[in-house]
Amino acid sequence: MDSIKDLLIKKAYDNPSLRQNILNKGMICLYCDYAGFIAQNVYGVACCFVYNRTVQVTAKKLLLEHDEGSNYGELLAILYSIEILTKALKEHQPKLAFIFTDCSRIDHILSRDRLPNLYYENARVEILASLHRLNMMFPEIEVKVKYMSKHKKNNPLHRLAHNAARQAAIKKE
């Protein structure tokens, strides 16, 4: 896995738009992803943390009773990234932090007053509360959750999170 990780990081450095994210001291980027294998009932989330020449990938296995869909899993990946970001902001002082997700409905989900699905609603409320806490703790740092859209295609940083989420899901306890 380390050779694949090294190759993906090299590809990220070779991409001018990603290289500027890696080298930037004023911005933290977090690429998050979810992986779920319904047949095996295994799930995982991961985050690729990028800041000031640092690329770190972390992941964790999710213990879910049943699958609530990929958008729900992506919301859990965002929550995991917010945990990583909260720890990082205590150490670093960027001007901006972006949490990139491949959930195409993220703007819709976060902007709604209420969601009919209880799992989605609970995750949405937790994300918004966590973002509010971050804003209270670090008012000088703007934190945004963004859909990657075209930014996802052939994005080695997102691929690192994708691979790590899959590995976390299938990892034996």
C-alpha positions, 0 to 999 in steps of 0.5 A: 500500500505504501508504494501506491500511496507514494505514487498517488502523492507524486501524482498530486505534486505533478498536478499544478492545482493540487500541488498548490493545495499541498504547498499552501500555508494559508489553507488546509484541504481535507479530502474525505470518502466513505466505503460500504460493502453491504453484502459483507456489512462492513463500512469505513471512512477516511480523510486525506489531510493536506497542509504545508507540504504534509499529506496524511491519510487516516481512516476508521472502520464504522460499526453500522447496524445496516446501510443507510445509503452512500450519502449517509456514509459521505456525511459520516466521512465529513464528520470524521474530517471535521474531527481531524480538522478540529485537532489540526486547527489547534496546531495550525492557523490557516486562513481557510479550510476546505472539506472536499466530498464527492457527495453531489447532494451536500449543498442540498443536504446542509441547506435544508431546514429538515430532512425526512430521513432520521439518519441523514437529519441527525448527521446534518445537525451534527455537521452543522453544530460541529462547523458552528463550534469550529467557527466559535473556537476559530472565528478567523478561519473560514471552513467550507464543505464543498462538493468536488465535482470536476475536482474529483476526476483523476484526483490522487488526493481523493483517491488516497482517501477512497483507498483508505476508506475501503481498507478500513471497511474490510479490515478485520477487527 
